[in-house]
Amino acid sequence: MELIEPEEMAEFRHLLTTRGLDLADFALEEVDATDPKSDEVAPLQGYLTVRRRSTGQTRQYVIGDGSAWLRLLSEDLGAGTFTA
């Protein structure tokens, strides 16, 4: 099951392009940590590792229902976390 909604991916692309960053320079790895026995009752959750290929910098974010990963990513981009 995908934890990142299409709207979130659109916002992710927007965050990069408004900062002049190339989407192809970033790799996303999603891990679903939702308990399969409770996924119909409990919220979906997992982890997302964002890696910038050109610098090797990575950051991990909690994703899923109610997560703030896009805000945290935006803050990290603003702080220069993914620069060399």
N, C-alpha and C positions, 0 to 999 in steps of 0.2 A: 504494500500500500504506500502511495506517495504521501509524504508528510508536508511537502512544500506545495502549496496551492499555486495554480497558474497566475493568480493576481500577485502573489508574492514573488514569483519569478520575474514578472513584468516590472515590479518595483526594484528588484535586484538589478536588472538590466538598466533601469533608469538611474539608479544610484551610480553605477559605473560610468555610463555615458555622460552624465552631467559633470563628472569629474575628469572627463577626457580619457578614461581607462578603457582598454580593449577587453570585451567580454571573453574573447578567446584566450586571454592571458590568465584567466581564472578557472580553476577546477573545483567542482563541488562533489563532496562525498557524503551521502546521507546514510545514517544508520538508524533503523527503526528499533526503539527500545520499548515499544508498547507491549504490555503483557498480552499475549494472544488469547488468553482465557478471559480477559476483561476488556478487550478492545471495543466491545459494543456498549460498555457501560462507562469505563474510564476514558479520559481524553487521550488522544494520540500524542505520543511524545517520542523524541529521538534526539540525535545529535547531527550537526552538520559541520563538516570540516571544509573551510574555504582556503584554498591555496593559490597564491599568485605564482604562476609558473616562472616568470622572469626573475623573481627575487627569491623564490623558495619560502617566502614567509607564509605561515599558516595560522589560522585561528579557528577555534571550535566554539560552536554556539548550540544552545538548547533550542530545538525546534518542536513544532507541534501546536496543538490547540492553545491559544492564548500566549504564545511565546513572543518575545520582543527581539528576535534575532536581527530583523532588518534595522531597527533603531540602533542596536549595538554595533552592527556592521557599519552603519553610517558614521557612528562616532569613531570607530576604529579607522575608517578611511580618512576622516577628517584629521585624526591624530597622526596620520602617516604610518600606521601599523604595517601596512603592506609594502612599504618602500624599502629599498636596500639598506 
